[in-house]
Amino acid sequence: MTEDRTPAVADNPEGQTAEEEIKGRKNGLYSEVSDELAASMKTGWADTELRGLEPVAQARYAAARRAALSAAFPGERLVVPAGHLRVRANDTEYAFRAASEYVHLTGDRTEDAVLVGDPAGDGHEFRLYLRPRSNRENGEFWLDGYGELWVGRRHSLAEAELLYGLPCRDVRKAAEELAADARPTRIVRGYDAELESALGELLDADRDEELKVFLSGLRLVKDEWEVAELRAACTATVKGFTDVVRELDQAVATSERWIEGTFWRRARVEGNDVGYGSIAAAGPHATTLHWVRNDGDVRPGELLLLDAGVETEHLYTADVTRTLPINGRFDDLQRMIYDAVYDAQEAGIAAVRPGGRFRDFHDAAQRVLAERLLAWGLLDASVYDVEKVLELGLQRRWTLHGTGHMLGLDVHDCAHARRESYVDAELVPGMVLTVEPGLYFQLDDLTVPEEYRGIGVRIEDDILVTADGNENLSAGLPRRAEEVEAWMAALKG
């Protein structure tokens, strides 16, 4: 990695040039910029402005979403920030991922940006505040640590207007301009502390929370463009799981990290990144729901629970889990537990249909698992029947989690939506959700026979509600035990 890129110039109220500012950089190998070098860097650069750009594919869908937002909050200014880079260590940052609310309403994915809607007539006039191209006259483009020679070319404001169909301004002026215009304002909080501070008394926490809740609910029903993105995410995820099976022998020789890295490589090739931290849980680690350390051994004879999803370039993610026999064959007990989870998932998927309730698939899957726990003698059938088990939630000792969630820009999408429009809602075409029952027998669980302990099984697929039922978007991966074994055998040759 190159040397310290601490910014040498920003929005500088004193008007210093980058050449002047660089003298203050601590521990840099260059202490000054000569007049001759500064003059050289200002000239001899080609015109790289992009002209005649077509709008991004998402632009017309984003415009419809903004129209729905406008109708919900007439007469109020609306502010939706993208967020900023976060420091990982000194002058290095975590990979940036724009706020889902901002991406959904704009199609843009860049840092430091802000969408603003000002009341106008019966609706709003929206504009984007973005970071413009780096200034070449004052040296910003090569001396500022966030200049384009350090971090790559940005779109000019004129280019951005063509791409997103919105007027664009310099984001470095956003706080000042918005604060100078005192009017009722709502902001999506948690992404831009500077803007929140600048707007100060114009904001109200309760009203801002209403905005966040509305925007979360706005994503509950996916449009055709979003469904296509989720379909692409699932297709890429199938490839990632296939890569992992092909390389399982190398994971046995190393660790769960090989599995994590193998899937991540596919995510970066096919999309933007993984949609969440991959769970590559071998053996007893499969009983830890969010095992993301991925530093354990991969042993033949045990199971691998892989929960992973590719995030597309437009930030829509798949969320898929398969539980695989590391040596390619389930033993009798593993197969019995696996088949129970498969049957529960089948019951859950069958309950996903328009007009049904969101929680129906959870109830259907939990019923199957409760029946199996009773049949295996892990719950006392002389004391409890299935109805009582479900009423008391006794199966949860081994099923642990809810059976699914909404999916989209966030892996747990729409999480801030109103309860009555999410978990208590009726399913409608365009909703996309996961169905992911599981059974987990902890190593230290003395209530189950010893041979059960350390076995964890989850099967998860991404299900689109259609006009006449549902579609499994991740059906490219086998689910039946015998199909899993045949698939693995074919991939291993």
C-alpha positions as CSV (number, residue, x, y, z in Angstrom):
1,M,0.0,0.0,0.0
2,T,1.2,3.5,-0.7
3,E,2.3,6.0,2.0
4,D,0.0,8.0,4.2
5,R,-2.8,9.7,2.2
6,T,-4.1,12.0,4.9
7,P,-6.1,14.7,3.1
8,A,-4.0,17.7,2.2
9,V,-7.0,19.8,1.2
10,A,-10.7,19.7,1.9
11,D,-13.4,22.4,2.0
12,N,-10.8,25.0,3.1
13,P,-12.3,28.2,4.6
14,E,-8.9,29.9,4.6
15,G,-8.6,29.3,0.8
16,Q,-5.2,27.6,1.0
17,T,-4.1,25.6,-2.0
18,A,-3.3,22.0,-1.7
19,E,0.4,22.9,-2.3
20,E,0.3,25.1,0.7
21,E,-1.5,22.6,2.9
22,I,0.9,19.8,2.2
23,K,3.6,21.4,4.3
24,G,1.5,20.6,7.4
25,R,1.3,16.8,6.7
26,K,3.0,14.9,9.4
27,N,5.6,12.2,8.6
28,G,5.2,12.5,4.9
29,L,8.3,11.8,2.8
30,Y,7.7,15.0,0.7
31,S,7.7,18.1,2.9
32,E,6.8,20.6,0.2
33,V,5.7,21.1,-3.4
34,S,7.9,23.2,-5.6
35,D,6.3,25.9,-7.8
36,E,7.5,24.1,-10.9
37,L,5.9,20.8,-9.9
38,A,2.6,22.6,-9.0
39,A,2.6,24.3,-12.4
40,S,3.3,21.0,-14.1
41,M,0.5,19.2,-12.4
42,K,-2.0,21.9,-13.5
43,T,-1.5,21.3,-17.2
44,G,-1.3,18.6,-19.9
45,W,-4.4,16.7,-19.0
46,A,-7.0,15.5,-21.5
47,D,-10.7,16.3,-21.4
48,T,-12.3,13.2,-19.9
49,E,-15.9,14.5,-19.5
50,L,-18.4,11.8,-20.5
51,R,-21.2,13.1,-22.7
52,G,-24.4,11.6,-23.9
53,L,-24.7,9.2,-20.9
54,E,-27.9,7.2,-20.7
55,P,-29.8,7.1,-17.3
56,V,-29.0,4.1,-15.1
57,A,-31.4,1.2,-15.4
58,Q,-32.8,1.9,-12.0
59,A,-33.6,5.6,-12.6
60,R,-37.2,5.3,-13.6
61,Y,-37.9,3.0,-10.7
62,A,-36.2,5.3,-8.3
63,A,-38.3,8.2,-9.5
64,A,-41.5,6.2,-8.8
65,R,-40.2,5.5,-5.3
66,R,-39.5,9.2,-4.7
67,A,-43.0,10.0,-5.8
68,A,-44.4,7.6,-3.2
69,L,-42.2,9.3,-0.6
70,S,-43.3,12.7,-1.7
71,A,-47.0,11.8,-1.3
72,A,-46.4,10.5,2.2
73,F,-44.8,13.7,3.6
74,P,-46.3,16.8,1.8
75,G,-45.0,20.2,2.7
76,E,-41.9,18.9,4.5
77,R,-38.3,18.9,3.4
78,L,-36.9,15.4,3.2
79,V,-33.2,14.6,3.6
80,V,-31.7,11.1,2.9
81,P,-27.9,10.8,3.3
82,A,-25.8,8.1,1.8
83,G,-23.3,8.1,4.7
84,H,-19.5,8.5,4.9
85,L,-16.4,6.4,5.0
86,R,-15.5,4.9,8.4
87,V,-12.0,4.7,9.6
88,R,-10.7,1.1,10.0
89,A,-7.1,2.0,11.1
90,N,-5.5,5.4,11.0
91,D,-5.8,6.6,7.4
92,T,-7.5,3.4,6.0
93,E,-11.2,3.0,5.8
94,Y,-13.7,0.1,5.7
95,A,-15.1,-0.6,2.3
96,F,-18.0,1.9,1.8
97,R,-21.6,0.7,1.4
98,A,-24.2,3.4,0.9
99,A,-27.3,3.6,3.1
100,S,-30.1,1.4,1.7
101,E,-32.6,4.2,1.9
102,Y,-30.4,6.4,-0.3
103,V,-29.7,3.7,-2.8
104,H,-33.3,2.7,-3.1
105,L,-34.4,6.3,-3.9
106,T,-31.5,7.3,-6.3
107,G,-29.7,4.3,-7.8
108,D,-26.4,6.0,-6.7
109,R,-24.0,4.2,-4.5
110,T,-21.3,6.8,-3.7
111,E,-20.2,8.1,-0.3
112,D,-20.8,11.6,1.1
113,A,-23.9,12.0,-1.0
114,V,-27.3,13.4,0.1
115,L,-30.8,13.3,-1.5
116,V,-32.9,16.4,-0.7
117,G,-36.6,16.9,-1.5
118,D,-38.0,20.4,-1.2
119,P,-41.8,20.9,-1.1
120,A,-43.0,22.2,-4.4
121,G,-46.7,22.5,-5.4
122,D,-48.4,19.1,-4.6
123,G,-45.1,17.3,-4.3
124,H,-41.4,17.8,-4.0
125,E,-38.5,18.8,-6.2
126,F,-35.6,16.5,-5.5
127,R,-31.9,17.1,-6.0
128,L,-28.7,15.3,-5.3
129,Y,-25.7,16.6,-3.4
130,L,-22.6,14.8,-4.6
131,R,-18.8,15.2,-4.4
132,P,-17.7,16.7,-7.7
133,R,-14.6,15.9,-9.7
134,S,-11.4,16.9,-8.0
135,N,-10.1,20.4,-8.6
136,R,-6.9,20.4,-10.7
137,E,-6.2,24.1,-10.3
138,N,-5.5,23.9,-6.5
139,G,-3.8,20.5,-6.6
140,E,-6.7,18.7,-4.8
141,F,-6.8,15.9,-7.4
142,W,-3.3,14.6,-6.6
143,L,-2.5,16.0,-3.1
144,D,-5.8,15.4,-1.3
145,G,-5.9,11.8,0.1
146,Y,-9.4,11.6,-1.4
147,G,-8.4,13.2,-4.7
148,E,-9.1,11.3,-7.9
149,L,-5.4,10.2,-8.4
150,W,-5.7,8.4,-5.0
151,V,-9.2,6.9,-5.1
152,G,-10.2,7.0,-8.8
153,R,-12.3,9.1,-11.1
154,R,-15.7,10.3,-10.0
155,H,-18.6,11.4,-12.1
156,S,-18.9,15.1,-12.7
157,L,-22.1,16.7,-11.5
158,A,-23.2,17.1,-15.1
159,E,-22.6,13.4,-15.7
160,A,-24.5,12.5,-12.6
161,E,-27.5,14.6,-13.7
162,L,-27.7,12.5,-16.9
163,L,-27.3,9.2,-15.0
164,Y,-29.8,9.8,-12.2
165,G,-32.2,12.2,-13.7
166,L,-31.8,14.7,-10.9
167,P,-30.2,18.2,-10.6
168,C,-26.9,17.9,-8.7
169,R,-24.9,20.2,-6.5
170,D,-21.6,20.1,-4.6
171,V,-22.1,18.2,-1.4
172,R,-19.5,20.3,0.4
173,K,-22.1,23.1,0.4
174,A,-25.0,21.0,1.6
175,A,-24.9,21.6,5.3
176,E,-24.6,25.4,4.9
177,E,-27.4,25.6,2.2
178,L,-29.8,23.4,4.1
179,A,-29.3,25.1,7.5
180,A,-29.8,28.6,5.8
181,D,-33.3,27.5,4.7
182,A,-35.4,27.1,7.9
183,R,-38.4,24.9,7.1
184,P,-39.9,21.7,8.5
185,T,-37.4,18.9,7.8
186,R,-37.1,15.2,8.2
187,I,-33.8,13.3,7.9
188,V,-32.9,9.7,8.0
189,R,-30.7,9.6,11.0
190,G,-27.5,7.8,11.7
191,Y,-25.6,8.4,8.5
192,D,-24.5,12.0,8.6
193,A,-23.8,13.6,11.9
194,E,-22.7,16.9,10.3
195,L,-26.0,17.4,8.6
196,E,-28.0,16.4,11.7
197,S,-26.0,19.0,13.7
198,A,-26.4,21.7,11.1
199,L,-30.2,21.2,10.9
200,G,-30.4,21.2,14.6
201,E,-33.7,22.5,15.9
202,L,-35.4,22.0,12.5
203,L,-35.4,18.2,13.3
204,D,-37.6,16.1,15.6
205,A,-36.5,12.6,16.6
206,D,-40.0,11.1,16.4
207,R,-40.8,12.6,13.0
208,D,-37.4,11.4,11.7
209,E,-38.2,7.9,13.0
210,E,-41.5,8.0,11.0
211,L,-39.5,8.8,7.9
212,K,-37.2,5.8,8.5
213,V,-40.2,3.5,9.1
214,F,-41.9,4.6,5.9
215,L,-38.8,4.1,3.8
216,S,-38.3,0.6,5.2
217,G,-41.9,-0.3,4.4
218,L,-41.5,1.2,0.9
219,R,-39.1,-1.7,0.1
220,L,-41.5,-4.5,1.1
221,V,-42.8,-5.1,-2.4
222,K,-40.1,-5.4,-5.0
223,D,-40.6,-4.0,-8.5
224,E,-39.5,-5.9,-11.6
225,W,-36.0,-4.4,-11.6
226,E,-35.4,-5.4,-8.0
227,V,-36.7,-9.0,-8.6
228,A,-34.2,-9.2,-11.5
229,E,-31.4,-8.1,-9.2
230,L,-32.3,-10.7,-6.5
231,R,-32.6,-13.4,-9.2
232,A,-29.0,-12.4,-10.4
233,A,-27.8,-12.5,-6.8
234,C,-29.1,-16.0,-6.3
235,T,-27.6,-17.2,-9.6
236,A,-24.2,-15.9,-8.5
237,T,-24.7,-17.5,-5.1
238,V,-25.3,-20.9,-6.6
239,K,-21.9,-20.5,-8.4
240,G,-20.3,-19.6,-5.1
241,F,-21.6,-22.7,-3.4
242,T,-20.5,-24.8,-6.3
243,D,-17.0,-23.3,-6.0
244,V,-16.9,-24.3,-2.3
245,V,-17.8,-27.9,-3.0
246,R,-15.2,-28.2,-5.6
247,E,-12.6,-26.9,-3.1
248,L,-13.7,-28.8,0.0
249,D,-10.6,-31.0,0.0
250,Q,-8.5,-27.9,0.3
251,A,-10.6,-26.6,3.1
252,V,-10.1,-30.0,4.9
253,A,-6.3,-29.4,4.6
254,T,-6.6,-25.8,5.9
255,S,-9.7,-24.4,7.7
256,E,-13.1,-22.8,7.4
257,R,-11.2,-19.7,6.2
258,W,-10.7,-21.5,2.8
259,I,-14.4,-21.9,2.4
260,E,-15.1,-18.2,3.4
261,G,-12.4,-17.1,0.9
262,T,-13.6,-19.3,-1.9
263,F,-17.1,-17.9,-1.7
264,W,-15.9,-14.3,-1.3
265,R,-13.9,-14.6,-4.5
266,R,-17.0,-15.5,-6.4
267,A,-18.9,-12.6,-4.8
268,R,-16.3,-10.2,-5.9
269,V,-16.2,-11.6,-9.4
270,E,-20.0,-11.7,-9.9
271,G,-21.0,-8.7,-7.8
272,N,-20.0,-6.1,-5.3
273,D,-19.2,-8.2,-2.3
274,V,-20.8,-10.7,0.0
275,G,-24.2,-9.4,1.3
276,Y,-23.2,-10.2,4.9
277,G,-20.5,-12.0,6.8
278,S,-20.4,-15.5,5.5
279,I,-21.1,-18.3,8.0
280,A,-18.7,-21.2,7.2
281,A,-19.5,-23.4,10.2
282,A,-18.0,-26.9,10.2
283,G,-18.8,-29.5,12.8
284,P,-20.1,-28.2,16.2
285,H,-19.6,-24.6,14.9
286,A,-22.9,-25.1,12.9
287,T,-24.8,-24.9,16.2
288,T,-23.7,-21.3,16.6
289,L,-26.2,-19.3,14.6
290,H,-23.9,-16.5,13.5
291,W,-20.5,-18.2,13.4
292,V,-18.4,-15.7,11.4
293,R,-15.0,-16.4,12.9
294,N,-14.6,-19.1,10.3
295,D,-11.3,-20.3,11.8
296,G,-12.1,-23.9,12.7
297,D,-11.1,-27.2,11.3
298,V,-13.0,-28.9,8.5
299,R,-13.2,-32.6,9.3
300,P,-14.6,-35.5,7.1
301,G,-17.5,-37.2,8.7
302,E,-18.9,-33.9,10.0
303,L,-21.3,-31.4,8.5
304,L,-20.6,-28.0,7.0
305,L,-23.3,-25.3,7.4
306,L,-22.6,-22.6,4.8
307,D,-24.8,-19.5,5.0
308,A,-23.7,-17.0,2.4
309,G,-25.0,-14.6,-0.3
310,V,-23.6,-12.6,-3.2
311,E,-24.5,-8.9,-3.2
312,T,-24.9,-7.5,-6.7
313,E,-23.2,-4.4,-8.0
314,H,-26.5,-2.6,-7.2
315,L,-26.4,-3.9,-3.6
316,Y,-29.2,-6.5,-3.6
317,T,-28.2,-9.6,-1.8
318,A,-29.1,-13.3,-1.8
319,D,-29.2,-15.2,1.5
320,V,-28.8,-19.0,1.1
321,T,-27.9,-21.8,3.5
322,R,-26.9,-25.4,2.7
323,T,-25.8,-28.0,5.1
324,L,-23.3,-30.4,3.4
325,P,-21.7,-33.6,4.5
326,I,-17.9,-32.8,4.3
327,N,-17.0,-36.3,3.0
328,G,-20.0,-36.2,0.6
329,R,-22.3,-38.6,2.4
330,F,-24.7,-38.1,5.3
331,D,-24.6,-40.8,8.1
332,D,-27.9,-42.1,9.3
333,L,-28.3,-39.7,12.2
334,Q,-27.2,-36.7,10.1
335,R,-29.7,-37.7,7.4
336,M,-32.5,-38.1,9.9
337,I,-32.0,-34.6,11.2
338,Y,-31.4,-33.2,7.8
339,D,-34.6,-34.7,6.5
340,A,-36.6,-33.2,9.3
341,V,-35.3,-29.8,8.5
342,Y,-36.0,-30.4,4.8
343,D,-39.6,-31.4,5.5
344,A,-40.0,-28.3,7.7
345,Q,-38.7,-26.1,4.9
346,E,-41.0,-27.8,2.4
347,A,-44.0,-27.1,4.6
348,G,-42.8,-23.5,5.0
349,I,-42.3,-22.8,1.3
350,A,-45.7,-24.3,0.6
351,A,-47.3,-21.7,2.9
352,V,-45.8,-18.8,1.0
353,R,-48.5,-17.6,-1.4
354,P,-50.5,-14.4,-2.0
355,G,-53.3,-13.9,0.5
356,G,-51.5,-15.9,3.2
357,R,-50.0,-14.3,6.2
358,F,-46.3,-13.6,6.6
359,R,-46.0,-15.7,9.7
360,D,-47.7,-18.8,8.1
361,F,-44.5,-20.2,6.7
362,H,-42.9,-19.9,10.2
363,D,-45.8,-21.7,11.9
364,A,-45.8,-24.5,9.3
365,A,-42.1,-25.2,9.6
366,Q,-42.1,-25.1,13.4
367,R,-45.0,-27.5,13.5
368,V,-43.0,-30.1,11.5
369,L,-40.0,-29.7,13.7
370,A,-42.0,-30.0,16.9
371,E,-43.6,-33.2,15.6
372,R,-40.1,-34.7,14.9
373,L,-38.8,-33.7,18.3
374,L,-41.7,-35.5,19.9
375,A,-41.2,-38.5,17.7
376,W,-37.5,-38.7,18.6
377,G,-38.4,-38.6,22.3
378,L,-36.5,-35.3,22.9
379,L,-39.8,-33.8,24.1
380,D,-42.0,-36.1,26.3
381,A,-45.0,-37.1,24.2
382,S,-46.7,-38.4,27.3
383,V,-46.8,-34.9,28.7
384,Y,-47.1,-32.7,25.6
385,D,-48.8,-32.8,22.3
386,V,-47.8,-30.7,19.3
387,E,-50.2,-27.9,20.1
388,K,-48.9,-27.6,23.6
389,V,-45.3,-27.7,22.5
390,L,-46.0,-24.8,20.1
391,E,-48.0,-22.9,22.6
392,L,-45.1,-23.0,25.1
393,G,-42.4,-22.7,22.5
394,L,-40.6,-25.7,23.8
395,Q,-39.2,-26.6,20.4
396,R,-37.2,-23.4,20.5
397,R,-34.5,-25.0,22.6
398,W,-33.3,-26.6,19.4
399,T,-34.9,-24.5,16.6
400,L,-33.8,-21.2,18.2
401,H,-34.7,-18.6,15.5
402,G,-37.5,-17.4,13.4
403,T,-38.0,-19.2,10.1
404,G,-37.3,-16.3,7.8
405,H,-37.3,-12.6,7.0
406,M,-37.7,-10.2,4.2
407,L,-34.9,-9.9,1.7
408,G,-33.6,-7.1,-0.6
409,L,-31.1,-4.3,-0.3
410,D,-30.5,-5.4,3.3
411,V,-30.1,-9.1,4.1
412,H,-32.7,-8.5,6.8
413,D,-34.7,-6.1,4.6
414,C,-37.4,-3.7,5.7
415,A,-36.6,-4.3,9.4
416,H,-37.9,-0.9,10.5
417,A,-41.3,-1.3,8.7
418,R,-44.5,-1.2,10.8
419,R,-45.3,-4.5,12.3
420,E,-48.7,-4.6,10.7
421,S,-47.2,-4.3,7.3
422,Y,-44.5,-6.9,7.9
423,V,-44.7,-9.7,10.4
424,D,-48.5,-9.4,10.7
425,A,-49.1,-8.6,7.1
426,E,-50.8,-10.5,4.2
427,L,-48.3,-11.6,1.5
428,V,-48.6,-10.0,-1.9
429,P,-46.9,-10.6,-5.2
430,G,-43.4,-9.0,-5.3
431,M,-42.5,-9.7,-1.7
432,V,-39.2,-11.7,-1.3
433,L,-38.5,-13.6,1.8
434,T,-36.3,-16.4,3.1
435,V,-37.5,-19.7,4.5
436,E,-34.8,-21.2,6.7
437,P,-35.7,-23.6,9.4
438,G,-33.0,-25.3,11.4
439,L,-32.2,-27.7,14.2
440,Y,-29.2,-27.2,16.5
441,F,-27.9,-29.6,19.2
442,Q,-25.3,-27.9,21.3
443,L,-22.2,-29.8,22.5
444,D,-23.1,-29.2,26.1
445,D,-26.9,-30.1,25.8
446,L,-27.4,-32.9,28.3
447,T,-31.1,-33.2,27.3
448,V,-30.3,-35.0,24.1
449,P,-28.4,-38.2,23.4
450,E,-24.7,-37.8,23.0
451,E,-24.6,-38.6,19.4
452,Y,-26.9,-35.6,18.6
453,R,-24.6,-33.1,20.2
454,G,-22.6,-30.9,17.9
455,I,-24.9,-31.4,14.9
456,G,-26.4,-28.3,13.4
457,V,-28.6,-28.2,10.2
458,R,-30.2,-25.3,8.4
459,I,-31.6,-25.1,4.9
460,E,-32.4,-21.7,3.5
461,D,-33.8,-20.4,0.2
462,D,-35.0,-17.1,-1.2
463,I,-38.7,-17.2,-2.1
464,L,-40.5,-14.7,-4.4
465,V,-44.3,-14.4,-3.8
466,T,-45.9,-14.6,-7.3
467,A,-49.5,-14.0,-8.5
468,D,-50.3,-17.7,-8.2
469,G,-48.0,-19.0,-5.5
470,N,-44.2,-18.6,-5.2
471,E,-40.9,-19.1,-7.0
472,N,-37.7,-20.4,-5.3
473,L,-35.1,-18.0,-6.6
474,S,-32.3,-20.1,-5.3
475,A,-33.6,-23.4,-6.6
476,G,-30.4,-23.9,-8.6
477,L,-28.9,-25.6,-5.5
478,P,-30.1,-29.1,-4.6
479,R,-32.0,-29.5,-1.3
480,R,-33.0,-33.2,-0.9
481,A,-30.3,-35.2,0.9
482,E,-29.8,-37.6,-1.9
483,E,-29.7,-34.8,-4.4
484,V,-27.0,-33.0,-2.3
485,E,-24.9,-36.2,-2.2
486,A,-25.2,-36.7,-6.0
487,W,-24.4,-33.0,-6.7
488,M,-21.3,-33.1,-4.5
489,A,-20.1,-36.4,-6.0
490,A,-20.4,-35.0,-9.5
491,L,-18.5,-31.8,-8.6
492,K,-15.7,-33.8,-7.0
493,G,-15.4,-36.0,-10.0
